[in-house]
Amino acid sequence: MLTYASDLTSMTQGRGTYSMEFSHYDVVPQHIADKNVAAGKAAGKI
């Protein structure tokens, strides 16, 4: 997605447009959530 805007502009001679929108949140497995919380606490961000 990082180069999509410039690629689209090149392919359509500046006439192409696009938009993105948030789809959804998803459940994080508990072991990953625990790891992230521990990392945040260790970094002093929580």
PDB file of N, CA, C, O and CB in Angstrom:
ATOM      1  N   MET A   1       0.815  -1.202   0.000  1.00  0.00           N
ATOM      2  CA  MET A   1       0.000   0.000   0.000  1.00  0.00           C
ATOM      3  C   MET A   1       0.858   1.264   0.000  1.00  0.00           C
ATOM      4  O   MET A   1       0.366   2.346  -0.322  1.00  0.00           O
ATOM      5  CB  MET A   1      -0.927  -0.001   1.201  1.00  0.00           C
ATOM      6  N   LEU A   2       2.115   1.138   0.353  1.00  0.00           N
ATOM      7  CA  LEU A   2       2.949   2.333   0.448  1.00  0.00           C
ATOM      8  C   LEU A   2       3.199   2.987  -0.901  1.00  0.00           C
ATOM      9  O   LEU A   2       3.318   4.209  -0.981  1.00  0.00           O
ATOM     10  CB  LEU A   2       4.263   1.988   1.088  1.00  0.00           C
ATOM     11  N   THR A   3       3.280   2.202  -1.950  1.00  0.00           N
ATOM     12  CA  THR A   3       3.549   2.778  -3.273  1.00  0.00           C
ATOM     13  C   THR A   3       2.311   2.766  -4.167  1.00  0.00           C
ATOM     14  O   THR A   3       2.392   3.141  -5.337  1.00  0.00           O
ATOM     15  CB  THR A   3       4.681   2.018  -3.956  1.00  0.00           C
ATOM     16  N   TYR A   4       1.180   2.344  -3.638  1.00  0.00           N
ATOM     17  CA  TYR A   4      -0.014   2.200  -4.472  1.00  0.00           C
ATOM     18  C   TYR A   4      -0.450   3.529  -5.076  1.00  0.00           C
ATOM     19  O   TYR A   4      -0.812   3.575  -6.251  1.00  0.00           O
ATOM     20  CB  TYR A   4      -1.152   1.609  -3.658  1.00  0.00           C
ATOM     21  N   ALA A   5      -0.426   4.594  -4.313  1.00  0.00           N
ATOM     22  CA  ALA A   5      -0.880   5.893  -4.820  1.00  0.00           C
ATOM     23  C   ALA A   5      -0.033   6.345  -6.003  1.00  0.00           C
ATOM     24  O   ALA A   5      -0.571   6.785  -7.019  1.00  0.00           O
ATOM     25  CB  ALA A   5      -0.832   6.951  -3.709  1.00  0.00           C
ATOM     26  N   SER A   6       1.280   6.239  -5.880  1.00  0.00           N
ATOM     27  CA  SER A   6       2.121   6.669  -7.001  1.00  0.00           C
ATOM     28  C   SER A   6       2.005   5.709  -8.185  1.00  0.00           C
ATOM     29  O   SER A   6       2.038   6.148  -9.335  1.00  0.00           O
ATOM     30  CB  SER A   6       3.587   6.777  -6.555  1.00  0.00           C
ATOM     31  N   ASP A   7       1.869   4.415  -7.924  1.00  0.00           N
ATOM     32  CA  ASP A   7       1.675   3.455  -9.018  1.00  0.00           C
ATOM     33  C   ASP A   7       0.370   3.732  -9.763  1.00  0.00           C
ATOM     34  O   ASP A   7       0.330   3.694 -10.993  1.00  0.00           O
ATOM     35  CB  ASP A   7       1.677   2.011  -8.475  1.00  0.00           C
ATOM     36  N   LEU A   8      -0.685   4.008  -9.018  1.00  0.00           N
ATOM     37  CA  LEU A   8      -1.985   4.286  -9.635  1.00  0.00           C
ATOM     38  C   LEU A   8      -1.918   5.553 -10.472  1.00  0.00           C
ATOM     39  O   LEU A   8      -2.452   5.602 -11.581  1.00  0.00           O
ATOM     40  CB  LEU A   8      -3.079   4.418  -8.562  1.00  0.00           C
ATOM     41  N   THR A   9      -1.263   6.574  -9.941  1.00  0.00           N
ATOM     42  CA  THR A   9      -1.119   7.821 -10.688  1.00  0.00           C
ATOM     43  C   THR A   9      -0.369   7.578 -11.994  1.00  0.00           C
ATOM     44  O   THR A   9      -0.749   8.101 -13.041  1.00  0.00           O
ATOM     45  CB  THR A   9      -0.387   8.878  -9.841  1.00  0.00           C
ATOM     46  N   SER A  10       0.686   6.788 -11.927  1.00  0.00           N
ATOM     47  CA  SER A  10       1.468   6.489 -13.135  1.00  0.00           C
ATOM     48  C   SER A  10       0.650   5.708 -14.152  1.00  0.00           C
ATOM     49  O   SER A  10       0.688   6.008 -15.345  1.00  0.00           O
ATOM     50  CB  SER A  10       2.728   5.702 -12.773  1.00  0.00           C
ATOM     51  N   MET A  11      -0.091   4.706 -13.682  1.00  0.00           N
ATOM     52  CA  MET A  11      -0.842   3.845 -14.600  1.00  0.00           C
ATOM     53  C   MET A  11      -2.032   4.552 -15.242  1.00  0.00           C
ATOM     54  O   MET A  11      -2.438   4.194 -16.348  1.00  0.00           O
ATOM     55  CB  MET A  11      -1.326   2.617 -13.868  1.00  0.00           C
ATOM     56  N   THR A  12      -2.598   5.554 -14.561  1.00  0.00           N
ATOM     57  CA  THR A  12      -3.816   6.189 -15.061  1.00  0.00           C
ATOM     58  C   THR A  12      -3.584   7.620 -15.533  1.00  0.00           C
ATOM     59  O   THR A  12      -4.537   8.367 -15.755  1.00  0.00           O
ATOM     60  CB  THR A  12      -4.877   6.178 -13.990  1.00  0.00           C
ATOM     61  N   GLN A  13      -2.332   7.995 -15.684  1.00  0.00           N
ATOM     62  CA  GLN A  13      -1.961   9.345 -16.108  1.00  0.00           C
ATOM     63  C   GLN A  13      -2.580  10.405 -15.210  1.00  0.00           C
ATOM     64  O   GLN A  13      -3.022  11.453 -15.682  1.00  0.00           O
ATOM     65  CB  GLN A  13      -2.383   9.580 -17.550  1.00  0.00           C
ATOM     66  N   GLY A  14      -2.606  10.122 -13.905  1.00  0.00           N
ATOM     67  CA  GLY A  14      -3.075  11.092 -12.921  1.00  0.00           C
ATOM     68  C   GLY A  14      -4.563  11.110 -12.682  1.00  0.00           C
ATOM     69  O   GLY A  14      -5.039  11.932 -11.899  1.00  0.00           O
ATOM     70  N   ARG A  15      -5.327  10.232 -13.328  1.00  0.00           N
ATOM     71  CA  ARG A  15      -6.789  10.268 -13.198  1.00  0.00           C
ATOM     72  C   ARG A  15      -7.334   9.264 -12.187  1.00  0.00           C
ATOM     73  O   ARG A  15      -8.491   9.372 -11.781  1.00  0.00           O
ATOM     74  CB  ARG A  15      -7.421  10.012 -14.537  1.00  0.00           C
ATOM     75  N   GLY A  16      -6.532   8.297 -11.776  1.00  0.00           N
ATOM     76  CA  GLY A  16      -7.020   7.270 -10.857  1.00  0.00           C
ATOM     77  C   GLY A  16      -7.050   7.767  -9.419  1.00  0.00           C
ATOM     78  O   GLY A  16      -6.191   8.543  -9.000  1.00  0.00           O
ATOM     79  N   THR A  17      -8.043   7.316  -8.673  1.00  0.00           N
ATOM     80  CA  THR A  17      -8.142   7.652  -7.254  1.00  0.00           C
ATOM     81  C   THR A  17      -8.447   6.384  -6.468  1.00  0.00           C
ATOM     82  O   THR A  17      -8.916   5.387  -7.018  1.00  0.00           O
ATOM     83  CB  THR A  17      -9.235   8.735  -7.006  1.00  0.00           C
ATOM     84  N   TYR A  18      -8.176   6.446  -5.193  1.00  0.00           N
ATOM     85  CA  TYR A  18      -8.521   5.336  -4.308  1.00  0.00           C
ATOM     86  C   TYR A  18      -8.709   5.885  -2.904  1.00  0.00           C
ATOM     87  O   TYR A  18      -8.307   7.009  -2.603  1.00  0.00           O
ATOM     88  CB  TYR A  18      -7.423   4.224  -4.331  1.00  0.00           C
ATOM     89  N   SER A  19      -9.315   5.093  -2.067  1.00  0.00           N
ATOM     90  CA  SER A  19      -9.456   5.463  -0.655  1.00  0.00           C
ATOM     91  C   SER A  19      -9.367   4.194   0.180  1.00  0.00           C
ATOM     92  O   SER A  19      -9.649   3.094  -0.296  1.00  0.00           O
ATOM     93  CB  SER A  19     -10.808   6.219  -0.389  1.00  0.00           C
ATOM     94  N   MET A  20      -8.975   4.368   1.417  1.00  0.00           N
ATOM     95  CA  MET A  20      -8.906   3.246   2.348  1.00  0.00           C
ATOM     96  C   MET A  20      -9.785   3.587   3.540  1.00  0.00           C
ATOM     97  O   MET A  20      -9.918   4.751   3.918  1.00  0.00           O
ATOM     98  CB  MET A  20      -7.425   2.949   2.793  1.00  0.00           C
ATOM     99  N   GLU A  21     -10.374   2.572   4.118  1.00  0.00           N
ATOM    100  CA  GLU A  21     -11.145   2.779   5.332  1.00  0.00           C
ATOM    101  C   GLU A  21     -10.910   1.613   6.278  1.00  0.00           C
ATOM    102  O   GLU A  21     -10.648   0.485   5.862  1.00  0.00           O
ATOM    103  CB  GLU A  21     -12.649   2.937   5.015  1.00  0.00           C
ATOM    104  N   PHE A  22     -11.013   1.923   7.558  1.00  0.00           N
ATOM    105  CA  PHE A  22     -10.806   0.921   8.589  1.00  0.00           C
ATOM    106  C   PHE A  22     -11.869  -0.155   8.471  1.00  0.00           C
ATOM    107  O   PHE A  22     -13.048   0.149   8.291  1.00  0.00           O
ATOM    108  CB  PHE A  22     -10.828   1.558   9.988  1.00  0.00           C
ATOM    109  N   SER A  23     -11.460  -1.408   8.572  1.00  0.00           N
ATOM    110  CA  SER A  23     -12.389  -2.518   8.452  1.00  0.00           C
ATOM    111  C   SER A  23     -12.879  -2.985   9.818  1.00  0.00           C
ATOM    112  O   SER A  23     -14.075  -2.939  10.104  1.00  0.00           O
ATOM    113  CB  SER A  23     -11.735  -3.670   7.710  1.00  0.00           C
ATOM    114  N   HIS A  24     -11.942  -3.438  10.667  1.00  0.00           N
ATOM    115  CA  HIS A  24     -12.368  -3.963  11.952  1.00  0.00           C
ATOM    116  C   HIS A  24     -11.166  -4.214  12.862  1.00  0.00           C
ATOM    117  O   HIS A  24     -10.024  -4.301  12.412  1.00  0.00           O
ATOM    118  CB  HIS A  24     -13.169  -5.250  11.760  1.00  0.00           C
ATOM    119  N   TYR A  25     -11.455  -4.323  14.119  1.00  0.00           N
ATOM    120  CA  TYR A  25     -10.472  -4.810  15.078  1.00  0.00           C
ATOM    121  C   TYR A  25     -10.626  -6.312  15.166  1.00  0.00           C
ATOM    122  O   TYR A  25     -11.687  -6.842  14.835  1.00  0.00           O
ATOM    123  CB  TYR A  25     -10.645  -4.138  16.481  1.00  0.00           C
ATOM    124  N   ASP A  26      -9.601  -7.003  15.600  1.00  0.00           N
ATOM    125  CA  ASP A  26      -9.684  -8.438  15.776  1.00  0.00           C
ATOM    126  C   ASP A  26      -9.157  -8.781  17.165  1.00  0.00           C
ATOM    127  O   ASP A  26      -8.417  -7.999  17.761  1.00  0.00           O
ATOM    128  CB  ASP A  26      -8.889  -9.189  14.667  1.00  0.00           C
ATOM    129  N   VAL A  27      -9.526  -9.915  17.666  1.00  0.00           N
ATOM    130  CA  VAL A  27      -9.107 -10.359  18.991  1.00  0.00           C
ATOM    131  C   VAL A  27      -7.637 -10.756  18.946  1.00  0.00           C
ATOM    132  O   VAL A  27      -7.197 -11.466  18.042  1.00  0.00           O
ATOM    133  CB  VAL A  27      -9.982 -11.543  19.484  1.00  0.00           C
ATOM    134  N   VAL A  28      -6.882 -10.282  19.943  1.00  0.00           N
ATOM    135  CA  VAL A  28      -5.471 -10.653  20.062  1.00  0.00           C
ATOM    136  C   VAL A  28      -5.389 -11.848  20.999  1.00  0.00           C
ATOM    137  O   VAL A  28      -5.957 -11.810  22.091  1.00  0.00           O
ATOM    138  CB  VAL A  28      -4.593  -9.453  20.588  1.00  0.00           C
ATOM    139  N   PRO A  29      -4.696 -12.907  20.600  1.00  0.00           N
ATOM    140  CA  PRO A  29      -4.538 -14.049  21.498  1.00  0.00           C
ATOM    141  C   PRO A  29      -3.907 -13.604  22.828  1.00  0.00           C
ATOM    142  O   PRO A  29      -3.039 -12.732  22.853  1.00  0.00           O
ATOM    143  CB  PRO A  29      -3.672 -15.145  20.828  1.00  0.00           C
ATOM    144  N   GLN A  30      -4.350 -14.207  23.908  1.00  0.00           N
ATOM    145  CA  GLN A  30      -3.945 -13.760  25.237  1.00  0.00           C
ATOM    146  C   GLN A  30      -2.431 -13.785  25.434  1.00  0.00           C
ATOM    147  O   GLN A  30      -1.884 -12.879  26.063  1.00  0.00           O
ATOM    148  CB  GLN A  30      -4.603 -14.618  26.286  1.00  0.00           C
ATOM    149  N   HIS A  31      -1.745 -14.798  24.912  1.00  0.00           N
ATOM    150  CA  HIS A  31      -0.300 -14.863  25.119  1.00  0.00           C
ATOM    151  C   HIS A  31       0.431 -13.707  24.421  1.00  0.00           C
ATOM    152  O   HIS A  31       1.470 -13.252  24.899  1.00  0.00           O
ATOM    153  CB  HIS A  31       0.240 -16.201  24.613  1.00  0.00           C
ATOM    154  N   ILE A  32      -0.100 -13.242  23.314  1.00  0.00           N
ATOM    155  CA  ILE A  32       0.501 -12.097  22.621  1.00  0.00           C
ATOM    156  C   ILE A  32       0.170 -10.806  23.368  1.00  0.00           C
ATOM    157  O   ILE A  32       1.021  -9.926  23.500  1.00  0.00           O
ATOM    158  CB  ILE A  32       0.001 -12.016  21.149  1.00  0.00           C
ATOM    159  N   ALA A  33      -1.061 -10.693  23.854  1.00  0.00           N
ATOM    160  CA  ALA A  33      -1.449  -9.522  24.632  1.00  0.00           C
ATOM    161  C   ALA A  33      -0.588  -9.405  25.886  1.00  0.00           C
ATOM    162  O   ALA A  33      -0.128  -8.314  26.223  1.00  0.00           O
ATOM    163  CB  ALA A  33      -2.939  -9.593  25.009  1.00  0.00           C
ATOM    164  N   ASP A  34      -0.369 -10.510  26.571  1.00  0.00           N
ATOM    165  CA  ASP A  34       0.467 -10.491  27.775  1.00  0.00           C
ATOM    166  C   ASP A  34       1.891 -10.043  27.448  1.00  0.00           C
ATOM    167  O   ASP A  34       2.496  -9.275  28.196  1.00  0.00           O
ATOM    168  CB  ASP A  34       0.490 -11.881  28.433  1.00  0.00           C
ATOM    169  N   LYS A  35       2.414 -10.526  26.331  1.00  0.00           N
ATOM    170  CA  LYS A  35       3.763 -10.156  25.900  1.00  0.00           C
ATOM    171  C   LYS A  35       3.841  -8.656  25.607  1.00  0.00           C
ATOM    172  O   LYS A  35       4.809  -7.998  25.989  1.00  0.00           O
ATOM    173  CB  LYS A  35       4.172 -10.966  24.652  1.00  0.00           C
ATOM    174  N   ASN A  36       2.832  -8.123  24.934  1.00  0.00           N
ATOM    175  CA  ASN A  36       2.816  -6.693  24.613  1.00  0.00           C
ATOM    176  C   ASN A  36       2.696  -5.835  25.856  1.00  0.00           C
ATOM    177  O   ASN A  36       3.360  -4.803  25.960  1.00  0.00           O
ATOM    178  CB  ASN A  36       1.675  -6.378  23.665  1.00  0.00           C
ATOM    179  N   VAL A  37       1.869  -6.238  26.794  1.00  0.00           N
ATOM    180  CA  VAL A  37       1.709  -5.489  28.041  1.00  0.00           C
ATOM    181  C   VAL A  37       3.018  -5.494  28.824  1.00  0.00           C
ATOM    182  O   VAL A  37       3.428  -4.463  29.357  1.00  0.00           O
ATOM    183  CB  VAL A  37       0.565  -6.086  28.897  1.00  0.00           C
ATOM    184  N   ALA A  38       3.674  -6.649  28.894  1.00  0.00           N
ATOM    185  CA  ALA A  38       4.951  -6.746  29.607  1.00  0.00           C
ATOM    186  C   ALA A  38       5.996  -5.841  28.944  1.00  0.00           C
ATOM    187  O   ALA A  38       6.759  -5.165  29.635  1.00  0.00           O
ATOM    188  CB  ALA A  38       5.449  -8.219  29.637  1.00  0.00           C
ATOM    189  N   ALA A  39       6.031  -5.826  27.621  1.00  0.00           N
ATOM    190  CA  ALA A  39       6.988  -4.979  26.910  1.00  0.00           C
ATOM    191  C   ALA A  39       6.695  -3.502  27.163  1.00  0.00           C
ATOM    192  O   ALA A  39       7.620  -2.704  27.317  1.00  0.00           O
ATOM    193  CB  ALA A  39       6.954  -5.277  25.402  1.00  0.00           C
ATOM    194  N   GLY A  40       5.429  -3.137  27.207  1.00  0.00           N
ATOM    195  CA  GLY A  40       5.053  -1.752  27.484  1.00  0.00           C
ATOM    196  C   GLY A  40       5.434  -1.334  28.886  1.00  0.00           C
ATOM    197  O   GLY A  40       5.908  -0.219  29.101  1.00  0.00           O
ATOM    198  N   LYS A  41       5.229  -2.224  29.839  1.00  0.00           N
ATOM    199  CA  LYS A  41       5.610  -1.913  31.211  1.00  0.00           C
ATOM    200  C   LYS A  41       7.124  -1.790  31.351  1.00  0.00           C
ATOM    201  O   LYS A  41       7.615  -0.920  32.071  1.00  0.00           O
ATOM    202  CB  LYS A  41       5.080  -2.982  32.161  1.00  0.00           C
ATOM    203  N   ALA A  42       7.859  -2.655  30.669  1.00  0.00           N
ATOM    204  CA  ALA A  42       9.327  -2.615  30.733  1.00  0.00           C
ATOM    205  C   ALA A  42       9.860  -1.327  30.119  1.00  0.00           C
ATOM    206  O   ALA A  42      10.886  -0.806  30.558  1.00  0.00           O
ATOM    207  CB  ALA A  42       9.935  -3.833  30.012  1.00  0.00           C
ATOM    208  N   ALA A  43       9.168  -0.813  29.106  1.00  0.00           N
ATOM    209  CA  ALA A  43       9.603   0.405  28.443  1.00  0.00           C
ATOM    210  C   ALA A  43       9.089   1.657  29.170  1.00  0.00           C
ATOM    211  O   ALA A  43       9.404   2.779  28.774  1.00  0.00           O
ATOM    212  CB  ALA A  43       9.128   0.405  26.991  1.00  0.00           C
ATOM    213  N   GLY A  44       8.300   1.462  30.228  1.00  0.00           N
ATOM    214  CA  GLY A  44       7.775   2.580  30.985  1.00  0.00           C
ATOM    215  C   GLY A  44       6.630   3.302  30.298  1.00  0.00           C
ATOM    216  O   GLY A  44       6.344   4.456  30.619  1.00  0.00           O
ATOM    217  N   LYS A  45       5.975   2.644  29.363  1.00  0.00           N
ATOM    218  CA  LYS A  45       4.885   3.275  28.626  1.00  0.00           C
ATOM    219  C   LYS A  45       3.515   2.945  29.203  1.00  0.00           C
ATOM    220  O   LYS A  45       2.506   3.525  28.801  1.00  0.00           O
ATOM    221  CB  LYS A  45       4.936   2.857  27.181  1.00  0.00           C
ATOM    222  N   ILE A  46       3.487   2.006  30.150  1.00  0.00           N
ATOM    223  CA  ILE A  46       2.212   1.641  30.781  1.00  0.00           C
ATOM    224  C   ILE A  46       2.356   1.877  32.267  1.00  0.00           C
ATOM    225  O   ILE A  46       1.414   1.643  33.023  1.00  0.00           O
ATOM    226  CB  ILE A  46       1.812   0.149  30.481  1.00  0.00           C
TER     227      ILE A  46
END
